[in-house]
């Protein structure tokens, strides 16, 4: 059994709920500390805690004119006016996309990453600032994910929507759920304080749609204006007792101490590309990777992902 001062890559991957390749990508990019015993890489609990604390601190920092640049060689600010043709840019915030971009670089495509939410991702695709958008935007009128929003935010543009994964969205609550928070209506209680995602994030849209159905305004919800741009930071805030509830994905709930997860909605997380670009070499490479057994095997042992339709075209607008 590993000791706290001799954790293997597998140990850390299990703690952070990521794949082994995700851990080695963090090592390569300087995202997590480590040491070597001969040729073997080992970690301490302090390395893992430092990584988590740094991720939370980074998530709390206000973003100036665009997404945070976690690695200037691979991440950038979309507000600088870059347009299509200046790099193959995948937009979104899930670990799947980080590993996808790594695979694409191994296949000769210099894939870049931009970390912004679903709404802004689609707007960026409309303005040709990115190559691939991702979205998990629920429409209450149709009980459908993404199609309505793609049509609305990219009017008159033919788009192809393909699945990345299915995830469970739900409520982060304090361990044991002492306030018995179990429904969207509980957000309006006077004894409940929330912490919110930024405007345009899929989790916030899911919350707003359900509040609308119940007849509530955000201004009636305590903590509604308290925003953060990371699932991890929201879950950690609940774990520290700074809020009673937040909305996020099940996978992140497994990474944070002192919280429980209340499942609410199985969501479809999709990528969106302009159909006219579908036959480009970079796109073909991306879809070949998504549909490959080697890539999908990266996620079969990670909780919180249903990859049964990964790479499958769901809809064409």
C-alpha positions as CSV (number, residue, x, y, z in Angstrom):
1,X,0.0,0.0,0.0
2,X,1.3,3.4,-0.9
3,X,2.4,5.8,1.9
4,X,1.5,9.5,2.0
5,X,5.0,10.2,0.9
6,X,5.3,7.7,-1.9
7,X,2.1,7.9,-4.0
8,X,2.2,6.5,-7.5
9,X,0.7,8.0,-10.6
10,X,-2.2,5.6,-10.3
11,X,-2.7,6.7,-6.7
12,X,-2.9,10.3,-7.7
13,X,-5.0,9.6,-10.7
14,X,-7.5,7.9,-8.4
15,X,-7.5,10.7,-5.9
16,X,-8.1,13.4,-8.5
17,X,-10.4,11.2,-10.6
18,X,-8.5,11.6,-13.8
19,X,-6.7,9.2,-16.1
20,X,-3.0,8.3,-15.9
21,X,-2.3,10.2,-19.1
22,X,-3.9,13.3,-17.4
23,X,-1.5,13.0,-14.5
24,X,1.5,12.8,-16.9
25,X,0.2,15.7,-18.8
26,X,0.2,17.7,-15.5
27,X,3.8,16.6,-14.8
28,X,4.9,17.7,-18.3
29,X,3.2,21.1,-18.0
30,X,4.5,21.7,-14.5
31,X,1.0,21.5,-13.0
32,X,1.9,19.2,-10.2
33,X,5.1,18.5,-8.2
34,X,6.7,15.1,-8.0
35,X,10.0,13.4,-7.2
36,X,11.8,10.3,-8.6
37,X,13.0,7.1,-7.0
38,X,15.4,5.8,-9.6
39,X,13.4,6.1,-12.8
40,X,10.0,5.9,-11.0
41,X,7.9,9.0,-10.5
42,X,6.4,9.4,-7.0
43,X,4.2,12.1,-5.3
44,X,3.5,13.2,-1.8
45,X,0.2,14.2,-0.3
46,X,1.7,17.7,-0.1
47,X,2.1,17.7,-3.9
48,X,-1.5,16.6,-4.4
49,X,-2.8,19.2,-1.9
50,X,-0.7,21.9,-3.5
51,X,-2.2,21.1,-6.9
52,X,-5.8,21.2,-5.5
53,X,-5.2,24.4,-3.6
54,X,-3.6,26.0,-6.7
55,X,-6.5,24.9,-8.9
56,X,-9.0,26.5,-6.4
57,X,-6.9,29.7,-6.2
58,X,-6.7,30.0,-10.0
59,X,-10.4,29.4,-10.3
60,X,-11.1,32.3,-7.9
61,X,-9.0,34.8,-9.9
62,X,-11.1,37.1,-12.0
63,X,-10.6,36.6,-15.7
64,X,-9.4,39.7,-17.5
65,X,-10.9,40.0,-21.0
66,X,-11.1,36.2,-21.6
67,X,-10.3,32.8,-20.2
68,X,-7.4,32.2,-17.9
69,X,-4.2,31.1,-19.6
70,X,-3.1,28.0,-17.7
71,X,-0.2,27.3,-20.0
72,X,0.7,30.2,-22.4
73,X,2.0,27.7,-24.9
74,X,-1.3,25.9,-25.3
75,X,-3.9,28.3,-23.8
76,X,-4.8,31.9,-24.7
77,X,-7.2,34.8,-24.4
78,X,-9.9,34.8,-27.0
79,X,-10.4,38.5,-26.7
80,X,-7.1,39.2,-28.6
81,X,-9.0,38.9,-31.9
82,X,-7.6,35.6,-33.1
83,X,-9.8,34.1,-35.8
84,X,-10.1,30.8,-37.6
85,X,-7.0,29.7,-39.4
86,X,-4.6,30.7,-36.6
87,X,-4.7,27.4,-34.8
88,X,-7.0,24.5,-34.1
89,X,-8.8,25.7,-31.0
90,X,-11.0,23.5,-28.8
91,X,-13.1,25.4,-26.4
92,X,-14.5,24.0,-23.1
93,X,-13.7,23.0,-19.6
94,X,-13.8,19.2,-19.3
95,X,-10.7,17.0,-18.7
96,X,-11.8,15.0,-21.8
97,X,-10.9,18.0,-24.0
98,X,-7.4,18.3,-22.4
99,X,-6.6,14.7,-23.2
100,X,-8.1,15.0,-26.7
101,X,-5.9,18.0,-27.4
102,X,-2.9,16.0,-26.2
103,X,-3.8,13.1,-28.5
104,X,-4.2,15.5,-31.4
105,X,-0.7,16.9,-30.9
106,X,0.6,13.4,-30.9
107,X,-1.1,13.0,-34.3
108,X,0.5,16.2,-35.7
109,X,-2.3,18.7,-35.0
110,X,-1.2,21.6,-32.8
111,X,-4.5,21.7,-30.9
112,X,-4.9,24.7,-28.5
113,X,-7.4,25.0,-25.6
114,X,-9.6,27.8,-24.4
115,X,-11.4,27.5,-21.1
116,X,-14.8,29.2,-21.3
117,X,-18.4,28.1,-20.7
118,X,-20.9,26.8,-23.1
119,X,-22.7,30.0,-24.2
120,X,-19.4,31.9,-24.8
121,X,-18.0,28.9,-26.5
122,X,-20.8,28.9,-29.1
123,X,-20.5,32.7,-29.6
124,X,-16.8,32.3,-30.2
125,X,-17.5,29.6,-32.8
126,X,-20.0,32.0,-34.5
127,X,-17.3,34.7,-34.7
128,X,-14.7,32.2,-36.0
129,X,-12.4,32.6,-33.0
130,X,-12.3,28.9,-32.3
131,X,-12.5,25.6,-34.3
132,X,-14.6,23.5,-31.9
133,X,-17.1,24.6,-29.3
134,X,-18.5,22.4,-26.6
135,X,-21.8,22.8,-24.8
136,X,-24.2,21.3,-22.2
137,X,-27.0,23.8,-22.4
138,X,-30.5,22.5,-21.5
139,X,-33.6,24.0,-23.0
140,X,-36.6,23.5,-20.7
141,X,-39.2,24.0,-23.5
142,X,-38.0,20.9,-25.4
143,X,-36.2,19.1,-22.6
144,X,-33.3,18.8,-25.1
145,X,-29.6,19.7,-24.8
146,X,-27.7,22.1,-27.1
147,X,-29.7,21.9,-30.4
148,X,-31.9,24.9,-29.6
149,X,-29.0,27.0,-28.4
150,X,-26.8,26.1,-31.4
151,X,-29.6,27.3,-33.7
152,X,-30.1,30.5,-31.7
153,X,-26.4,31.4,-31.3
154,X,-25.3,30.4,-34.8
155,X,-28.2,31.6,-36.9
156,X,-28.2,30.5,-40.5
157,X,-25.0,28.5,-40.1
158,X,-25.0,24.7,-40.7
159,X,-23.5,23.0,-37.7
160,X,-22.7,19.4,-36.7
161,X,-23.3,18.4,-33.1
162,X,-21.5,15.3,-31.9
163,X,-21.4,13.7,-28.5
164,X,-18.5,13.8,-26.1
165,X,-20.0,12.2,-23.1
166,X,-23.0,12.1,-20.8
167,X,-22.6,13.4,-17.3
168,X,-24.7,13.7,-14.2
169,X,-25.5,17.2,-13.0
170,X,-26.6,17.8,-9.5
171,X,-26.2,19.6,-6.2
172,X,-23.1,19.9,-4.1
173,X,-24.2,19.9,-0.5
174,X,-22.4,19.7,2.9
175,X,-21.6,16.2,4.0
176,X,-24.7,14.6,5.4
177,X,-26.9,17.2,3.8
178,X,-27.8,18.8,7.1
179,X,-30.2,21.3,5.5
180,X,-31.9,18.5,3.5
181,X,-31.5,20.3,0.1
182,X,-33.0,18.0,-2.5
183,X,-34.8,20.2,-5.1
184,X,-34.5,23.3,-7.2
185,X,-37.1,24.9,-5.0
186,X,-34.8,24.6,-2.0
187,X,-32.6,27.3,-3.5
188,X,-35.2,29.9,-2.6
189,X,-35.3,29.0,1.1
190,X,-34.2,31.8,3.5
191,X,-31.8,29.4,5.3
192,X,-30.0,28.3,2.1
193,X,-27.0,30.2,0.6
194,X,-25.7,29.1,-2.8
195,X,-22.6,29.8,-4.9
196,X,-23.1,30.2,-8.6
197,X,-21.3,29.6,-11.9
198,X,-20.7,32.4,-14.3
199,X,-23.3,33.5,-16.9
200,X,-23.3,31.2,-19.8
201,X,-22.0,28.1,-18.0
202,X,-24.1,25.0,-18.6
203,X,-24.7,24.4,-14.9
204,X,-26.0,27.9,-14.4
205,X,-28.3,27.6,-17.4
206,X,-29.7,24.4,-15.9
207,X,-30.3,26.2,-12.6
208,X,-31.9,29.3,-14.3
209,X,-34.2,27.2,-16.5
210,X,-35.5,25.3,-13.4
211,X,-35.9,28.5,-11.4
212,X,-37.8,30.0,-14.3
213,X,-40.1,27.0,-14.3
214,X,-40.8,27.5,-10.6
215,X,-41.4,31.2,-11.0
216,X,-38.3,32.4,-9.2
217,X,-35.9,35.2,-10.0
218,X,-32.3,35.0,-9.4
219,X,-32.5,38.1,-7.2
220,X,-34.6,36.1,-4.8
221,X,-31.9,33.5,-4.2
222,X,-29.3,34.1,-1.5
223,X,-25.8,34.0,-3.0
224,X,-27.0,33.9,-6.6
225,X,-24.6,36.8,-7.5
226,X,-21.6,35.1,-5.9
227,X,-19.9,33.6,-9.0
228,X,-17.0,31.4,-9.7
229,X,-15.8,29.8,-13.0
230,X,-14.9,26.3,-11.8
231,X,-16.9,23.3,-10.6
232,X,-14.0,22.4,-8.3
233,X,-14.0,25.8,-6.7
234,X,-17.7,25.7,-6.1
235,X,-17.6,22.2,-4.6
236,X,-14.7,23.3,-2.4
237,X,-16.6,26.4,-1.2
238,X,-19.5,24.1,-0.1
239,X,-17.0,21.8,1.6
240,X,-15.5,24.7,3.6
241,X,-19.0,25.8,4.7
242,X,-18.9,29.1,2.6
243,X,-22.1,28.1,0.9
244,X,-24.8,25.4,1.4
245,X,-25.3,24.4,-2.2
246,X,-23.9,24.7,-5.7
247,X,-24.6,23.1,-9.1
248,X,-22.0,20.9,-10.8
249,X,-21.0,17.6,-12.2
250,X,-20.8,14.3,-10.2
251,X,-17.1,13.7,-11.1
252,X,-15.9,16.8,-9.3
253,X,-17.9,15.9,-6.2
254,X,-15.7,12.8,-5.8
255,X,-12.6,15.0,-5.6
256,X,-13.6,17.2,-2.7
257,X,-13.8,16.4,1.0
258,X,-16.8,17.1,3.2
259,X,-19.5,17.2,0.5
260,X,-22.3,15.0,-0.8
261,X,-23.8,15.0,-4.3
262,X,-27.6,15.0,-5.0
263,X,-28.1,13.9,-8.7
264,X,-30.6,16.0,-10.6
265,X,-30.2,15.7,-14.4
266,X,-28.3,13.5,-16.8
267,X,-26.8,15.9,-19.3
268,X,-25.4,15.5,-22.8
269,X,-22.1,17.1,-23.3
270,X,-21.5,17.8,-27.0
271,X,-19.0,19.3,-29.3
272,X,-20.1,21.7,-32.1
273,X,-18.3,22.4,-35.4
274,X,-19.3,24.3,-38.5
275,X,-20.4,21.7,-41.0
276,X,-18.5,23.3,-43.9
277,X,-15.2,22.5,-41.9
278,X,-16.2,18.9,-41.2
279,X,-14.0,17.5,-43.9
280,X,-10.8,19.4,-42.9
281,X,-7.8,17.2,-42.0
282,X,-7.9,18.5,-38.4
283,X,-11.5,17.6,-38.0
284,X,-11.1,14.2,-39.4
285,X,-8.2,13.6,-37.1
286,X,-10.2,14.7,-34.1
287,X,-13.2,12.5,-34.8
288,X,-10.9,9.5,-35.6
289,X,-9.4,10.0,-32.1
290,X,-12.7,10.4,-30.4
291,X,-14.0,7.2,-31.9
292,X,-10.9,5.2,-31.3
293,X,-10.7,2.4,-28.7
294,X,-7.4,3.7,-27.4
295,X,-8.8,7.2,-26.6
296,X,-12.0,5.8,-25.1
297,X,-10.1,3.4,-22.9
298,X,-8.7,6.5,-21.1
299,X,-12.1,7.1,-19.6
300,X,-13.5,3.6,-19.0
301,X,-12.1,3.5,-15.5
302,X,-13.0,7.1,-14.6
303,X,-16.2,7.6,-12.7
304,X,-18.7,10.2,-13.9
305,X,-18.4,9.6,-17.7
306,X,-20.8,7.7,-20.0
307,X,-18.9,7.5,-23.3
308,X,-21.3,5.1,-25.1
309,X,-22.0,7.8,-27.8
310,X,-18.5,9.4,-27.9
311,X,-17.8,10.8,-31.4
312,X,-21.4,10.0,-32.6
313,X,-23.1,12.7,-34.6
314,X,-26.3,13.7,-32.7
315,X,-27.7,16.4,-34.9
316,X,-27.1,18.6,-37.9
317,X,-28.7,22.1,-38.0
